[in-house]
Amino acid sequence: MNIGDVSQASGLPAKTIRYYEDIGLVLPLRGGNGYRDFRESDVHKLTFVSRARSLGFSIEECRMLLSLYEDRTRASADVKDVARSTLDRIEVKIAELNAMKATLSTLVKKCHGDDRPDCPILDNLSEAPA
């Protein structure tokens, strides 16, 4: 299978597939002409990684999950640990985003949004961090 076919099957752009190859997540065969020759297992791995990335797993976590997926002697606790770590990171990010939203919402409410030059948004941005 060529990279265009794999791109269509996995939903990933060819550039991303080449990147995943460069970092060793997939290792397609090479034909006599030097072109990549992807197998169905490569498509499966790419789809797996795409789904994992959409759930917030880092590249290294994807690498670990692929390794666990391929290890039939794995303990599900190992998989859960990786997922729990990602979930914890996402929860921290959500808290940070909520704090950003609250601050920006307050600033937007304080701004009159009229023709006057005074602006609490710009005033706040120009303040030195506490």
QUIVENVEN-V781240 format. One line per field, one symbol per residue. burial: I if it has 9 or more other C-alpha atoms within 8 Angstrom, else O. Layout:
BEGIN
burial=???
END
This chain:
BEGIN
burial=OIIOOIIOOIOIOIOOIOOIIOOOIIOIOIOOOOOIIIIOOIIIIIIIIIOIIOOOIOOOIIIOIIOIOOOOOOOOOIIOOIIOOIOOOIOOOOOOOOOOOOOOOOIOOOIOOOOOOOIIIOOOOOOOOO
END
